[in-house]
């Protein structure tokens, strides 16, 4: 039978961080839309998220092999 892990504190802080970031997005977008169009903002968000994921997977040595592409 599956035994759930007891990581309540980590889960709490991760959900708190997600709630804070979702609350900051409208404020940041209001300021950013004054100087950029929406398409540019979306591309910057994707690029930053992709680089962060690549860095995280590289540091944890879990990058997929190039042969799989």
mmCIF file of the N, C-alpha and C atoms, coordinates in Angstrom:
data_MODEL
# 
_entry.id   MODEL 
# 
loop_
_atom_site.group_PDB 
_atom_site.id 
_atom_site.type_symbol 
_atom_site.label_atom_id 
_atom_site.label_alt_id 
_atom_site.label_comp_id 
_atom_site.label_asym_id 
_atom_site.label_entity_id 
_atom_site.label_seq_id 
_atom_site.pdbx_PDB_ins_code 
_atom_site.Cartn_x 
_atom_site.Cartn_y 
_atom_site.Cartn_z 
_atom_site.occupancy 
_atom_site.B_iso_or_equiv 
_atom_site.pdbx_formal_charge 
_atom_site.auth_seq_id 
_atom_site.auth_comp_id 
_atom_site.auth_asym_id 
_atom_site.auth_atom_id 
_atom_site.pdbx_PDB_model_num 
ATOM 1   N N  . UNK A 1 1  ? 0.831  -1.172 0.000   1.00 0.00 ? 1  UNK A N  1 
ATOM 2   C CA . UNK A 1 1  ? 0.000  0.000  0.000   1.00 0.00 ? 1  UNK A CA 1 
ATOM 3   C C  . UNK A 1 1  ? 0.883  1.245  0.000   1.00 0.00 ? 1  UNK A C  1 
ATOM 4   N N  . UNK A 1 2  ? 0.439  2.278  -0.682  1.00 0.00 ? 2  UNK A N  1 
ATOM 5   C CA . UNK A 1 2  ? 1.204  3.520  -0.793  1.00 0.00 ? 2  UNK A CA 1 
ATOM 6   C C  . UNK A 1 2  ? 1.166  4.290  0.519   1.00 0.00 ? 2  UNK A C  1 
ATOM 7   N N  . UNK A 1 3  ? 2.332  4.729  0.954   1.00 0.00 ? 3  UNK A N  1 
ATOM 8   C CA . UNK A 1 3  ? 2.436  5.508  2.184   1.00 0.00 ? 3  UNK A CA 1 
ATOM 9   C C  . UNK A 1 3  ? 2.751  6.954  1.801   1.00 0.00 ? 3  UNK A C  1 
ATOM 10  N N  . UNK A 1 4  ? 1.851  7.903  2.064   1.00 0.00 ? 4  UNK A N  1 
ATOM 11  C CA . UNK A 1 4  ? 2.107  9.294  1.670   1.00 0.00 ? 4  UNK A CA 1 
ATOM 12  C C  . UNK A 1 4  ? 3.256  9.896  2.466   1.00 0.00 ? 4  UNK A C  1 
ATOM 13  N N  . UNK A 1 5  ? 4.011  10.758 1.781   1.00 0.00 ? 5  UNK A N  1 
ATOM 14  C CA . UNK A 1 5  ? 5.129  11.403 2.472   1.00 0.00 ? 5  UNK A CA 1 
ATOM 15  C C  . UNK A 1 5  ? 4.602  12.555 3.329   1.00 0.00 ? 5  UNK A C  1 
ATOM 16  N N  . UNK A 1 6  ? 5.342  12.892 4.350   1.00 0.00 ? 6  UNK A N  1 
ATOM 17  C CA . UNK A 1 6  ? 4.946  13.931 5.297   1.00 0.00 ? 6  UNK A CA 1 
ATOM 18  C C  . UNK A 1 6  ? 5.732  15.212 5.008   1.00 0.00 ? 6  UNK A C  1 
ATOM 19  N N  . UNK A 1 7  ? 5.409  15.859 3.904   1.00 0.00 ? 7  UNK A N  1 
ATOM 20  C CA . UNK A 1 7  ? 6.088  17.100 3.537   1.00 0.00 ? 7  UNK A CA 1 
ATOM 21  C C  . UNK A 1 7  ? 5.082  18.242 3.507   1.00 0.00 ? 7  UNK A C  1 
ATOM 22  N N  . UNK A 1 8  ? 4.364  18.398 4.609   1.00 0.00 ? 8  UNK A N  1 
ATOM 23  C CA . UNK A 1 8  ? 3.329  19.415 4.682   1.00 0.00 ? 8  UNK A CA 1 
ATOM 24  C C  . UNK A 1 8  ? 3.900  20.826 4.644   1.00 0.00 ? 8  UNK A C  1 
ATOM 25  N N  . UNK A 1 9  ? 5.030  21.029 5.282   1.00 0.00 ? 9  UNK A N  1 
ATOM 26  C CA . UNK A 1 9  ? 5.621  22.372 5.341   1.00 0.00 ? 9  UNK A CA 1 
ATOM 27  C C  . UNK A 1 9  ? 6.079  22.807 3.954   1.00 0.00 ? 9  UNK A C  1 
ATOM 28  N N  . UNK A 1 10 ? 6.737  21.913 3.241   1.00 0.00 ? 10 UNK A N  1 
ATOM 29  C CA . UNK A 1 10 ? 7.182  22.253 1.887   1.00 0.00 ? 10 UNK A CA 1 
ATOM 30  C C  . UNK A 1 10 ? 5.983  22.522 0.980   1.00 0.00 ? 10 UNK A C  1 
ATOM 31  N N  . UNK A 1 11 ? 4.952  21.730 1.100   1.00 0.00 ? 11 UNK A N  1 
ATOM 32  C CA . UNK A 1 11 ? 3.747  21.945 0.308   1.00 0.00 ? 11 UNK A CA 1 
ATOM 33  C C  . UNK A 1 11 ? 3.084  23.264 0.617   1.00 0.00 ? 11 UNK A C  1 
ATOM 34  N N  . UNK A 1 12 ? 3.065  23.617 1.890   1.00 0.00 ? 12 UNK A N  1 
ATOM 35  C CA . UNK A 1 12 ? 2.483  24.899 2.295   1.00 0.00 ? 12 UNK A CA 1 
ATOM 36  C C  . UNK A 1 12 ? 3.239  26.058 1.677   1.00 0.00 ? 12 UNK A C  1 
ATOM 37  N N  . UNK A 1 13 ? 4.572  26.035 1.761   1.00 0.00 ? 13 UNK A N  1 
ATOM 38  C CA . UNK A 1 13 ? 5.354  27.143 1.233   1.00 0.00 ? 13 UNK A CA 1 
ATOM 39  C C  . UNK A 1 13 ? 5.318  27.199 -0.287  1.00 0.00 ? 13 UNK A C  1 
ATOM 40  N N  . UNK A 1 14 ? 5.249  26.054 -0.959  1.00 0.00 ? 14 UNK A N  1 
ATOM 41  C CA . UNK A 1 14 ? 5.121  26.060 -2.412  1.00 0.00 ? 14 UNK A CA 1 
ATOM 42  C C  . UNK A 1 14 ? 3.771  26.628 -2.840  1.00 0.00 ? 14 UNK A C  1 
ATOM 43  N N  . UNK A 1 15 ? 2.704  26.271 -2.132  1.00 0.00 ? 15 UNK A N  1 
ATOM 44  C CA . UNK A 1 15 ? 1.392  26.823 -2.474  1.00 0.00 ? 15 UNK A CA 1 
ATOM 45  C C  . UNK A 1 15 ? 1.319  28.308 -2.138  1.00 0.00 ? 15 UNK A C  1 
ATOM 46  N N  . UNK A 1 16 ? 1.987  28.725 -1.068  1.00 0.00 ? 16 UNK A N  1 
ATOM 47  C CA . UNK A 1 16 ? 2.050  30.140 -0.722  1.00 0.00 ? 16 UNK A CA 1 
ATOM 48  C C  . UNK A 1 16 ? 2.798  30.929 -1.793  1.00 0.00 ? 16 UNK A C  1 
ATOM 49  N N  . UNK A 1 17 ? 3.905  30.381 -2.275  1.00 0.00 ? 17 UNK A N  1 
ATOM 50  C CA . UNK A 1 17 ? 4.664  31.048 -3.338  1.00 0.00 ? 17 UNK A CA 1 
ATOM 51  C C  . UNK A 1 17 ? 3.824  31.150 -4.608  1.00 0.00 ? 17 UNK A C  1 
ATOM 52  N N  . UNK A 1 18 ? 3.087  30.097 -4.949  1.00 0.00 ? 18 UNK A N  1 
ATOM 53  C CA . UNK A 1 18 ? 2.236  30.137 -6.141  1.00 0.00 ? 18 UNK A CA 1 
ATOM 54  C C  . UNK A 1 18 ? 1.143  31.190 -5.998  1.00 0.00 ? 18 UNK A C  1 
ATOM 55  N N  . UNK A 1 19 ? 0.536  31.284 -4.827  1.00 0.00 ? 19 UNK A N  1 
ATOM 56  C CA . UNK A 1 19 ? -0.518 32.277 -4.606  1.00 0.00 ? 19 UNK A CA 1 
ATOM 57  C C  . UNK A 1 19 ? 0.035  33.698 -4.705  1.00 0.00 ? 19 UNK A C  1 
ATOM 58  N N  . UNK A 1 20 ? 1.224  33.912 -4.168  1.00 0.00 ? 20 UNK A N  1 
ATOM 59  C CA . UNK A 1 20 ? 1.833  35.240 -4.233  1.00 0.00 ? 20 UNK A CA 1 
ATOM 60  C C  . UNK A 1 20 ? 2.163  35.603 -5.676  1.00 0.00 ? 20 UNK A C  1 
ATOM 61  N N  . UNK A 1 21 ? 2.729  34.650 -6.426  1.00 0.00 ? 21 UNK A N  1 
ATOM 62  C CA . UNK A 1 21 ? 3.078  34.940 -7.812  1.00 0.00 ? 21 UNK A CA 1 
ATOM 63  C C  . UNK A 1 21 ? 1.840  35.199 -8.662  1.00 0.00 ? 21 UNK A C  1 
ATOM 64  N N  . UNK A 1 22 ? 0.758  34.449 -8.434  1.00 0.00 ? 22 UNK A N  1 
ATOM 65  C CA . UNK A 1 22 ? -0.488 34.698 -9.167  1.00 0.00 ? 22 UNK A CA 1 
ATOM 66  C C  . UNK A 1 22 ? -1.065 36.064 -8.799  1.00 0.00 ? 22 UNK A C  1 
ATOM 67  N N  . UNK A 1 23 ? -0.815 36.531 -7.591  1.00 0.00 ? 23 UNK A N  1 
ATOM 68  C CA . UNK A 1 23 ? -1.285 37.846 -7.196  1.00 0.00 ? 23 UNK A CA 1 
ATOM 69  C C  . UNK A 1 23 ? -0.455 38.972 -7.776  1.00 0.00 ? 23 UNK A C  1 
ATOM 70  N N  . UNK A 1 24 ? 0.818  38.717 -8.044  1.00 0.00 ? 24 UNK A N  1 
ATOM 71  C CA . UNK A 1 24 ? 1.712  39.735 -8.567  1.00 0.00 ? 24 UNK A CA 1 
ATOM 72  C C  . UNK A 1 24 ? 1.556  39.890 -10.084 1.00 0.00 ? 24 UNK A C  1 
ATOM 73  N N  . UNK A 1 25 ? 1.145  38.839 -10.766 1.00 0.00 ? 25 UNK A N  1 
ATOM 74  C CA . UNK A 1 25 ? 1.066  38.871 -12.236 1.00 0.00 ? 25 UNK A CA 1 
ATOM 75  C C  . UNK A 1 25 ? 0.216  40.026 -12.761 1.00 0.00 ? 25 UNK A C  1 
ATOM 76  N N  . UNK A 1 26 ? -1.015 40.259 -12.260 1.00 0.00 ? 26 UNK A N  1 
ATOM 77  C CA . UNK A 1 26 ? -1.788 41.379 -12.816 1.00 0.00 ? 26 UNK A CA 1 
ATOM 78  C C  . UNK A 1 26 ? -1.127 42.742 -12.612 1.00 0.00 ? 26 UNK A C  1 
ATOM 79  N N  . UNK A 1 27 ? -0.476 42.920 -11.484 1.00 0.00 ? 27 UNK A N  1 
ATOM 80  C CA . UNK A 1 27 ? 0.199  44.186 -11.212 1.00 0.00 ? 27 UNK A CA 1 
ATOM 81  C C  . UNK A 1 27 ? 1.380  44.371 -12.162 1.00 0.00 ? 27 UNK A C  1 
ATOM 82  N N  . UNK A 1 28 ? 2.157  43.322 -12.346 1.00 0.00 ? 28 UNK A N  1 
ATOM 83  C CA . UNK A 1 28 ? 3.303  43.401 -13.247 1.00 0.00 ? 28 UNK A CA 1 
ATOM 84  C C  . UNK A 1 28 ? 2.847  43.598 -14.695 1.00 0.00 ? 28 UNK A C  1 
ATOM 85  N N  . UNK A 1 29 ? 1.794  42.895 -15.095 1.00 0.00 ? 29 UNK A N  1 
ATOM 86  C CA . UNK A 1 29 ? 1.316  43.031 -16.473 1.00 0.00 ? 29 UNK A CA 1 
ATOM 87  C C  . UNK A 1 29 ? 0.776  44.427 -16.747 1.00 0.00 ? 29 UNK A C  1 
ATOM 88  N N  . UNK A 1 30 ? 0.147  45.039 -15.770 1.00 0.00 ? 30 UNK A N  1 
ATOM 89  C CA . UNK A 1 30 ? -0.367 46.398 -15.959 1.00 0.00 ? 30 UNK A CA 1 
ATOM 90  C C  . UNK A 1 30 ? 0.770  47.358 -16.272 1.00 0.00 ? 30 UNK A C  1 
ATOM 91  N N  . UNK A 1 31 ? 1.873  47.208 -15.576 1.00 0.00 ? 31 UNK A N  1 
ATOM 92  C CA . UNK A 1 31 ? 3.027  48.076 -15.822 1.00 0.00 ? 31 UNK A CA 1 
ATOM 93  C C  . UNK A 1 31 ? 3.734  47.716 -17.126 1.00 0.00 ? 31 UNK A C  1 
ATOM 94  N N  . UNK A 1 32 ? 3.854  46.409 -17.404 1.00 0.00 ? 32 UNK A N  1 
ATOM 95  C CA . UNK A 1 32 ? 4.566  45.990 -18.607 1.00 0.00 ? 32 UNK A CA 1 
ATOM 96  C C  . UNK A 1 32 ? 3.817  46.336 -19.885 1.00 0.00 ? 32 UNK A C  1 
ATOM 97  N N  . UNK A 1 33 ? 2.496  46.266 -19.846 1.00 0.00 ? 33 UNK A N  1 
ATOM 98  C CA . UNK A 1 33 ? 1.712  46.538 -21.057 1.00 0.00 ? 33 UNK A CA 1 
ATOM 99  C C  . UNK A 1 33 ? 1.790  47.992 -21.486 1.00 0.00 ? 33 UNK A C  1 
ATOM 100 N N  . UNK A 1 34 ? 2.248  48.856 -20.606 1.00 0.00 ? 34 UNK A N  1 
ATOM 101 C CA . UNK A 1 34 ? 2.424  50.260 -20.986 1.00 0.00 ? 34 UNK A CA 1 
ATOM 102 C C  . UNK A 1 34 ? 3.585  50.420 -21.966 1.00 0.00 ? 34 UNK A C  1 
ATOM 103 N N  . UNK A 1 35 ? 4.564  49.527 -21.907 1.00 0.00 ? 35 UNK A N  1 
ATOM 104 C CA . UNK A 1 35 ? 5.739  49.663 -22.759 1.00 0.00 ? 35 UNK A CA 1 
ATOM 105 C C  . UNK A 1 35 ? 5.936  48.559 -23.769 1.00 0.00 ? 35 UNK A C  1 
ATOM 106 N N  . UNK A 1 36 ? 5.238  47.430 -23.630 1.00 0.00 ? 36 UNK A N  1 
ATOM 107 C CA . UNK A 1 36 ? 5.405  46.289 -24.534 1.00 0.00 ? 36 UNK A CA 1 
ATOM 108 C C  . UNK A 1 36 ? 4.047  45.765 -24.967 1.00 0.00 ? 36 UNK A C  1 
ATOM 109 N N  . UNK A 1 37 ? 4.039  45.060 -26.094 1.00 0.00 ? 37 UNK A N  1 
ATOM 110 C CA . UNK A 1 37 ? 2.792  44.420 -26.486 1.00 0.00 ? 37 UNK A CA 1 
ATOM 111 C C  . UNK A 1 37 ? 2.698  43.042 -25.819 1.00 0.00 ? 37 UNK A C  1 
ATOM 112 N N  . UNK A 1 38 ? 1.516  42.481 -25.832 1.00 0.00 ? 38 UNK A N  1 
ATOM 113 C CA . UNK A 1 38 ? 1.255  41.233 -25.105 1.00 0.00 ? 38 UNK A CA 1 
ATOM 114 C C  . UNK A 1 38 ? 2.057  40.058 -25.662 1.00 0.00 ? 38 UNK A C  1 
ATOM 115 N N  . UNK A 1 39 ? 2.239  40.009 -26.971 1.00 0.00 ? 39 UNK A N  1 
ATOM 116 C CA . UNK A 1 39 ? 2.984  38.904 -27.585 1.00 0.00 ? 39 UNK A CA 1 
ATOM 117 C C  . UNK A 1 39 ? 4.429  38.886 -27.099 1.00 0.00 ? 39 UNK A C  1 
ATOM 118 N N  . UNK A 1 40 ? 5.046  40.034 -27.009 1.00 0.00 ? 40 UNK A N  1 
ATOM 119 C CA . UNK A 1 40 ? 6.431  40.118 -26.537 1.00 0.00 ? 40 UNK A CA 1 
ATOM 120 C C  . UNK A 1 40 ? 6.534  39.658 -25.085 1.00 0.00 ? 40 UNK A C  1 
ATOM 121 N N  . UNK A 1 41 ? 5.590  40.044 -24.266 1.00 0.00 ? 41 UNK A N  1 
ATOM 122 C CA . UNK A 1 41 ? 5.595  39.639 -22.860 1.00 0.00 ? 41 UNK A CA 1 
ATOM 123 C C  . UNK A 1 41 ? 5.470  38.124 -22.740 1.00 0.00 ? 41 UNK A C  1 
ATOM 124 N N  . UNK A 1 42 ? 4.592  37.530 -23.540 1.00 0.00 ? 42 UNK A N  1 
ATOM 125 C CA . UNK A 1 42 ? 4.413  36.071 -23.508 1.00 0.00 ? 42 UNK A CA 1 
ATOM 126 C C  . UNK A 1 42 ? 5.700  35.371 -23.916 1.00 0.00 ? 42 UNK A C  1 
ATOM 127 N N  . UNK A 1 43 ? 6.364  35.862 -24.962 1.00 0.00 ? 43 UNK A N  1 
ATOM 128 C CA . UNK A 1 43 ? 7.614  35.239 -25.391 1.00 0.00 ? 43 UNK A CA 1 
ATOM 129 C C  . UNK A 1 43 ? 8.695  35.362 -24.326 1.00 0.00 ? 43 UNK A C  1 
ATOM 130 N N  . UNK A 1 44 ? 8.792  36.503 -23.678 1.00 0.00 ? 44 UNK A N  1 
ATOM 131 C CA . UNK A 1 44 ? 9.767  36.643 -22.589 1.00 0.00 ? 44 UNK A CA 1 
ATOM 132 C C  . UNK A 1 44 ? 9.462  35.668 -21.453 1.00 0.00 ? 44 UNK A C  1 
ATOM 133 N N  . UNK A 1 45 ? 8.189  35.496 -21.116 1.00 0.00 ? 45 UNK A N  1 
ATOM 134 C CA . UNK A 1 45 ? 7.822  34.569 -20.048 1.00 0.00 ? 45 UNK A CA 1 
ATOM 135 C C  . UNK A 1 45 ? 8.204  33.135 -20.412 1.00 0.00 ? 45 UNK A C  1 
ATOM 136 N N  . UNK A 1 46 ? 7.949  32.734 -21.670 1.00 0.00 ? 46 UNK A N  1 
ATOM 137 C CA . UNK A 1 46 ? 8.311  31.384 -22.104 1.00 0.00 ? 46 UNK A CA 1 
ATOM 138 C C  . UNK A 1 46 ? 9.821  31.175 -22.108 1.00 0.00 ? 46 UNK A C  1 
ATOM 139 N N  . UNK A 1 47 ? 10.552 32.172 -22.564 1.00 0.00 ? 47 UNK A N  1 
ATOM 140 C CA . UNK A 1 47 ? 12.012 32.055 -22.614 1.00 0.00 ? 47 UNK A CA 1 
ATOM 141 C C  . UNK A 1 47 ? 12.591 31.946 -21.205 1.00 0.00 ? 47 UNK A C  1 
ATOM 142 N N  . UNK A 1 48 ? 12.125 32.789 -20.292 1.00 0.00 ? 48 UNK A N  1 
ATOM 143 C CA . UNK A 1 48 ? 12.630 32.736 -18.913 1.00 0.00 ? 48 UNK A CA 1 
ATOM 144 C C  . UNK A 1 48 ? 12.266 31.408 -18.255 1.00 0.00 ? 48 UNK A C  1 
ATOM 145 N N  . UNK A 1 49 ? 11.034 30.926 -18.473 1.00 0.00 ? 49 UNK A N  1 
ATOM 146 C CA . UNK A 1 49 ? 10.634 29.640 -17.893 1.00 0.00 ? 49 UNK A CA 1 
ATOM 147 C C  . UNK A 1 49 ? 11.450 28.494 -18.487 1.00 0.00 ? 49 UNK A C  1 
ATOM 148 N N  . UNK A 1 50 ? 11.703 28.538 -19.788 1.00 0.00 ? 50 UNK A N  1 
ATOM 149 C CA . UNK A 1 50 ? 12.504 27.495 -20.427 1.00 0.00 ? 50 UNK A CA 1 
ATOM 150 C C  . UNK A 1 50 ? 13.940 27.488 -19.930 1.00 0.00 ? 50 UNK A C  1 
ATOM 151 N N  . UNK A 1 51 ? 14.523 28.665 -19.786 1.00 0.00 ? 51 UNK A N  1 
ATOM 152 C CA . UNK A 1 51 ? 15.892 28.744 -19.263 1.00 0.00 ? 51 UNK A CA 1 
ATOM 153 C C  . UNK A 1 51 ? 15.964 28.276 -17.811 1.00 0.00 ? 51 UNK A C  1 
ATOM 154 N N  . UNK A 1 52 ? 14.962 28.630 -17.014 1.00 0.00 ? 52 UNK A N  1 
ATOM 155 C CA . UNK A 1 52 ? 14.952 28.185 -15.615 1.00 0.00 ? 52 UNK A CA 1 
ATOM 156 C C  . UNK A 1 52 ? 14.826 26.669 -15.541 1.00 0.00 ? 52 UNK A C  1 
ATOM 157 N N  . UNK A 1 53 ? 13.964 26.089 -16.390 1.00 0.00 ? 53 UNK A N  1 
ATOM 158 C CA . UNK A 1 53 ? 13.815 24.632 -16.400 1.00 0.00 ? 53 UNK A CA 1 
ATOM 159 C C  . UNK A 1 53 ? 15.094 23.959 -16.866 1.00 0.00 ? 53 UNK A C  1 
ATOM 160 N N  . UNK A 1 54 ? 15.719 24.498 -17.915 1.00 0.00 ? 54 UNK A N  1 
ATOM 161 C CA . UNK A 1 54 ? 16.964 23.929 -18.414 1.00 0.00 ? 54 UNK A CA 1 
ATOM 162 C C  . UNK A 1 54 ? 18.057 23.987 -17.348 1.00 0.00 ? 54 UNK A C  1 
ATOM 163 N N  . UNK A 1 55 ? 18.136 25.115 -16.640 1.00 0.00 ? 55 UNK A N  1 
ATOM 164 C CA . UNK A 1 55 ? 19.135 25.252 -15.576 1.00 0.00 ? 55 UNK A CA 1 
ATOM 165 C C  . UNK A 1 55 ? 18.871 24.269 -14.443 1.00 0.00 ? 55 UNK A C  1 
ATOM 166 N N  . UNK A 1 56 ? 17.607 24.149 -14.030 1.00 0.00 ? 56 UNK A N  1 
ATOM 167 C CA . UNK A 1 56 ? 17.259 23.227 -12.946 1.00 0.00 ? 56 UNK A CA 1 
ATOM 168 C C  . UNK A 1 56 ? 17.580 21.777 -13.330 1.00 0.00 ? 56 UNK A C  1 
ATOM 169 N N  . UNK A 1 57 ? 17.179 21.370 -14.525 1.00 0.00 ? 57 UNK A N  1 
ATOM 170 C CA . UNK A 1 57 ? 17.449 19.999 -14.959 1.00 0.00 ? 57 UNK A CA 1 
ATOM 171 C C  . UNK A 1 57 ? 18.946 19.769 -15.142 1.00 0.00 ? 57 UNK A C  1 
ATOM 172 N N  . UNK A 1 58 ? 19.671 20.780 -15.568 1.00 0.00 ? 58 UNK A N  1 
ATOM 173 C CA . UNK A 1 58 ? 21.115 20.637 -15.710 1.00 0.00 ? 58 UNK A CA 1 
ATOM 174 C C  . UNK A 1 58 ? 21.812 20.496 -14.374 1.00 0.00 ? 58 UNK A C  1 
ATOM 175 N N  . UNK A 1 59 ? 21.377 21.280 -13.391 1.00 0.00 ? 59 UNK A N  1 
ATOM 176 C CA . UNK A 1 59 ? 22.000 21.198 -12.065 1.00 0.00 ? 59 UNK A CA 1 
ATOM 177 C C  . UNK A 1 59 ? 21.691 19.884 -11.364 1.00 0.00 ? 59 UNK A C  1 
ATOM 178 N N  . UNK A 1 60 ? 20.515 19.338 -11.609 1.00 0.00 ? 60 UNK A N  1 
ATOM 179 C CA . UNK A 1 60 ? 20.151 18.053 -10.992 1.00 0.00 ? 60 UNK A CA 1 
ATOM 180 C C  . UNK A 1 60 ? 20.541 16.862 -11.857 1.00 0.00 ? 60 UNK A C  1 
ATOM 181 N N  . UNK A 1 61 ? 21.200 17.143 -12.977 1.00 0.00 ? 61 UNK A N  1 
ATOM 182 C CA . UNK A 1 61 ? 21.671 16.122 -13.919 1.00 0.00 ? 61 UNK A CA 1 
ATOM 183 C C  . UNK A 1 61 ? 20.529 15.230 -14.422 1.00 0.00 ? 61 UNK A C  1 
ATOM 184 N N  . UNK A 1 62 ? 19.419 15.855 -14.759 1.00 0.00 ? 62 UNK A N  1 
ATOM 185 C CA . UNK A 1 62 ? 18.264 15.112 -15.277 1.00 0.00 ? 62 UNK A CA 1 
ATOM 186 C C  . UNK A 1 62 ? 17.857 15.588 -16.666 1.00 0.00 ? 62 UNK A C  1 
ATOM 187 N N  . UNK A 1 63 ? 18.778 16.244 -17.367 1.00 0.00 ? 63 UNK A N  1 
ATOM 188 C CA . UNK A 1 63 ? 18.492 16.659 -18.731 1.00 0.00 ? 63 UNK A CA 1 
ATOM 189 C C  . UNK A 1 63 ? 18.313 15.429 -19.615 1.00 0.00 ? 63 UNK A C  1 
ATOM 190 N N  . UNK A 1 64 ? 17.334 15.426 -20.509 1.00 0.00 ? 64 UNK A N  1 
ATOM 191 C CA . UNK A 1 64 ? 17.177 14.290 -21.406 1.00 0.00 ? 64 UNK A CA 1 
ATOM 192 C C  . UNK A 1 64 ? 18.347 14.250 -22.392 1.00 0.00 ? 64 UNK A C  1 
ATOM 193 N N  . UNK A 1 65 ? 18.647 13.051 -22.892 1.00 0.00 ? 65 UNK A N  1 
ATOM 194 C CA . UNK A 1 65 ? 19.752 12.924 -23.816 1.00 0.00 ? 65 UNK A CA 1 
ATOM 195 C C  . UNK A 1 65 ? 19.391 13.543 -25.154 1.00 0.00 ? 65 UNK A C  1 
ATOM 196 N N  . UNK A 1 66 ? 20.404 13.961 -25.898 1.00 0.00 ? 66 UNK A N  1 
ATOM 197 C CA . UNK A 1 66 ? 20.174 14.589 -27.188 1.00 0.00 ? 66 UNK A CA 1 
ATOM 198 C C  . UNK A 1 66 ? 19.643 13.598 -28.202 1.00 0.00 ? 66 UNK A C  1 
ATOM 199 N N  . UNK A 1 67 ? 19.894 12.313 -27.998 1.00 0.00 ? 67 UNK A N  1 
ATOM 200 C CA . UNK A 1 67 ? 19.417 11.286 -28.933 1.00 0.00 ? 67 UNK A CA 1 
ATOM 201 C C  . UNK A 1 67 ? 17.905 11.154 -28.913 1.00 0.00 ? 67 UNK A C  1 
ATOM 202 N N  . UNK A 1 68 ? 17.265 11.523 -27.824 1.00 0.00 ? 68 UNK A N  1 
ATOM 203 C CA . UNK A 1 68 ? 15.810 11.403 -27.731 1.00 0.00 ? 68 UNK A CA 1 
ATOM 204 C C  . UNK A 1 68 ? 15.103 12.448 -28.569 1.00 0.00 ? 68 UNK A C  1 
ATOM 205 N N  . UNK A 1 69 ? 15.818 13.521 -28.932 1.00 0.00 ? 69 UNK A N  1 
ATOM 206 C CA . UNK A 1 69 ? 15.203 14.564 -29.747 1.00 0.00 ? 69 UNK A CA 1 
ATOM 207 C C  . UNK A 1 69 ? 15.267 14.143 -31.188 1.00 0.00 ? 69 UNK A C  1 
# 
